[in-house]
């Protein structure tokens, strides 16, 4: 998960850690709260309580994929411009 901007990369990775911690806290708190109600109830509540953290992880991964796609498009554009310049130079020489 490397981006060109170190600050942006650090921020996204930090927020991903926070999101996973939020999901883990939701799961653990539901386990300890609903353990006396049975395993099925505990599993359902663990899923419900972990959902906000998991949605946050999903959102951050989507944003990260968008930044990586943007960087790749910039590299491709730069290479295409260099290729165009070299073709123009060769056509002018002939």
C-alpha angles and dihedrals in degrees: 000000000000121000128180091245108071092197093053092045091051092047095050093045091048092050090048089055090050091050093051090047090051090052091048092048090051092051095046095046092051091048092053094041100045101031092109093055096064139269097281094052090045092051093048092049091046089056092047094047093046094050098087092052093046092049089051090052090050092050093049092048089052091051091047091050089051092053091048091048089050092051091049091051090051091052091048092048091051092050092048091051090051090049091050091050092051092049091050091050092050093048091051091051092056 
